[in-house]
């Protein structure tokens, strides 16, 4: 990790850059795959699965026997851990249910809002070297709580044409209705248009690499809803003398191991802390099985030293990290100064892994600076909010004249008449 001492604000844009691929090439690839799948359906999906994943799939849908076999492969210890995580995620997201409240804005005029679940949603679960079965919990559980009827899962197959057993176990545990062995751009395109095998959905959820993120954004251009642009994982740690350097190093490495395109940032007020964390990183990295991946991510990572923690927070707000750890003194008192972050972890014992797996909060979060204008996934992500109003005869009499004046001023006489005709009838008994 390269270290920067008191970088001025003119340097911040460069220091906040994430690793990217050429946008033009990326978008052209996405567009070509989408056009082919829209025209040729499953035939094209099979072609791209063979090309990108190196495996030929005849039937994409996961069968009941495949799910049974997957369940049988999961050790009881892991099943228990998944259940504990599922219970905590369910508790936290159930607390987000909105109780409709009727407000009488004017005497006889009542307004309120109710939630309705999105009927059919798609969840994308990354596979590859790190199959994220935990993401199944993070998406399927709130979808079920919200009342989504159809939860369609897509996840890339391995070289044998199978989805990781833990992903299938988590999917059946949480009530996913259909599961398909397809990943990448082709999965997002199939969910966008629908094929003879894979249903069309109304909204797509889930993280992925830059190709998946670009595909979701293209799907949004075509009129499909998405949760957010969720790309390669990232973490920023703000640390002072009260931190434990070994803890900080472990957190940085935990995100670096997600992939070579992940990014981790250490921001502190002490060069000594950078030195201690760097030593701890080297020590811990040496025994990690994903060391090559970690080292690649660390090439795109950095340490920044500022004069004080307030300046460190200012940089963090500029960077807008997916995950933010406050390993500083009186960390909870600093929350009010945090403007942009997907999820915050307070103090030395709040490791980012807790949020990734089992604390209860959702780990599907905005990356690449989108925490400036996007929230992480919550129960609200799976519902539409419908406003409702009811005017009694007293209500239209009280509010009607206001509406008439405003409609007349906008020269919308039919709007005015819709009120006037009611008021006249009431006046005439």
Secondary structure as the mmCIF struct_conf table of DSSP 4:
data_model
#
loop_
_struct_conf.conf_type_id
_struct_conf.id
_struct_conf.beg_label_comp_id
_struct_conf.beg_label_asym_id
_struct_conf.beg_label_seq_id
_struct_conf.end_label_comp_id
_struct_conf.end_label_asym_id
_struct_conf.end_label_seq_id
STRN STRN1 UNK A 2 UNK A 5
BEND BEND1 UNK A 6 UNK A 6
HELX_RH_AL_P HELX_RH_AL_P1 UNK A 9 UNK A 15
TURN_TY1_P TURN_TY1_P1 UNK A 16 UNK A 16
HELX_LH_PP_P HELX_LH_PP_P1 UNK A 17 UNK A 19
HELX_RH_AL_P HELX_RH_AL_P2 UNK A 23 UNK A 40
TURN_TY1_P TURN_TY1_P2 UNK A 41 UNK A 41
HELX_RH_AL_P HELX_RH_AL_P3 UNK A 42 UNK A 53
BEND BEND2 UNK A 54 UNK A 54
BEND BEND3 UNK A 58 UNK A 58
STRN STRN2 UNK A 61 UNK A 61
HELX_LH_PP_P HELX_LH_PP_P2 UNK A 62 UNK A 63
HELX_RH_AL_P HELX_RH_AL_P4 UNK A 64 UNK A 73
BEND BEND4 UNK A 74 UNK A 74
HELX_RH_AL_P HELX_RH_AL_P5 UNK A 76 UNK A 94
TURN_TY1_P TURN_TY1_P3 UNK A 95 UNK A 96
HELX_LH_PP_P HELX_LH_PP_P3 UNK A 97 UNK A 100
STRN STRN3 UNK A 103 UNK A 106
TURN_TY1_P TURN_TY1_P4 UNK A 107 UNK A 108
STRN STRN4 UNK A 109 UNK A 117
BEND BEND5 UNK A 119 UNK A 119
STRN STRN5 UNK A 120 UNK A 125
TURN_TY1_P TURN_TY1_P5 UNK A 128 UNK A 129
BEND BEND6 UNK A 130 UNK A 130
HELX_RH_AL_P HELX_RH_AL_P6 UNK A 133 UNK A 146
TURN_TY1_P TURN_TY1_P6 UNK A 147 UNK A 147
BEND BEND7 UNK A 149 UNK A 149
STRN STRN6 UNK A 150 UNK A 155
TURN_TY1_P TURN_TY1_P7 UNK A 159 UNK A 160
BEND BEND8 UNK A 161 UNK A 161
HELX_RH_AL_P HELX_RH_AL_P7 UNK A 165 UNK A 174
TURN_TY1_P TURN_TY1_P8 UNK A 175 UNK A 175
STRN STRN7 UNK A 178 UNK A 181
HELX_RH_AL_P HELX_RH_AL_P8 UNK A 184 UNK A 193
BEND BEND9 UNK A 196 UNK A 198
BEND BEND10 UNK A 202 UNK A 202
STRN STRN8 UNK A 203 UNK A 205
HELX_RH_AL_P HELX_RH_AL_P9 UNK A 210 UNK A 221
TURN_TY1_P TURN_TY1_P9 UNK A 222 UNK A 223
STRN STRN9 UNK A 225 UNK A 226
BEND BEND11 UNK A 227 UNK A 227
BEND BEND12 UNK A 232 UNK A 232
STRN STRN10 UNK A 234 UNK A 239
TURN_TY1_P TURN_TY1_P10 UNK A 241 UNK A 242
BEND BEND13 UNK A 243 UNK A 243
HELX_RH_AL_P HELX_RH_AL_P10 UNK A 245 UNK A 256
TURN_TY1_P TURN_TY1_P11 UNK A 257 UNK A 258
TURN_TY1_P TURN_TY1_P12 UNK A 260 UNK A 261
STRN STRN11 UNK A 263 UNK A 268
BEND BEND14 UNK A 269 UNK A 269
HELX_RH_AL_P HELX_RH_AL_P11 UNK A 271 UNK A 285
TURN_TY1_P TURN_TY1_P13 UNK A 286 UNK A 287
TURN_TY1_P TURN_TY1_P14 UNK A 289 UNK A 290
HELX_RH_AL_P HELX_RH_AL_P12 UNK A 291 UNK A 299
TURN_TY1_P TURN_TY1_P15 UNK A 300 UNK A 300
STRN STRN12 UNK A 302 UNK A 305
BEND BEND15 UNK A 307 UNK A 308
HELX_RH_AL_P HELX_RH_AL_P13 UNK A 309 UNK A 319
STRN STRN13 UNK A 321 UNK A 327
BEND BEND16 UNK A 328 UNK A 328
TURN_TY1_P TURN_TY1_P16 UNK A 329 UNK A 330
HELX_RH_3T_P HELX_RH_3T_P1 UNK A 331 UNK A 337
BEND BEND17 UNK A 340 UNK A 340
STRN STRN14 UNK A 341 UNK A 346
BEND BEND18 UNK A 347 UNK A 347
TURN_TY1_P TURN_TY1_P17 UNK A 348 UNK A 349
HELX_RH_AL_P HELX_RH_AL_P14 UNK A 352 UNK A 357
TURN_TY1_P TURN_TY1_P18 UNK A 358 UNK A 358
BEND BEND19 UNK A 359 UNK A 361
TURN_TY1_P TURN_TY1_P19 UNK A 368 UNK A 369
HELX_RH_3T_P HELX_RH_3T_P2 UNK A 370 UNK A 372
TURN_TY1_P TURN_TY1_P20 UNK A 373 UNK A 373
HELX_LH_PP_P HELX_LH_PP_P4 UNK A 375 UNK A 377
HELX_RH_3T_P HELX_RH_3T_P3 UNK A 379 UNK A 382
STRN STRN15 UNK A 383 UNK A 391
HELX_RH_AL_P HELX_RH_AL_P15 UNK A 393 UNK A 409
TURN_TY1_P TURN_TY1_P21 UNK A 410 UNK A 411
HELX_RH_AL_P HELX_RH_AL_P16 UNK A 413 UNK A 427
TURN_TY1_P TURN_TY1_P22 UNK A 428 UNK A 428
#
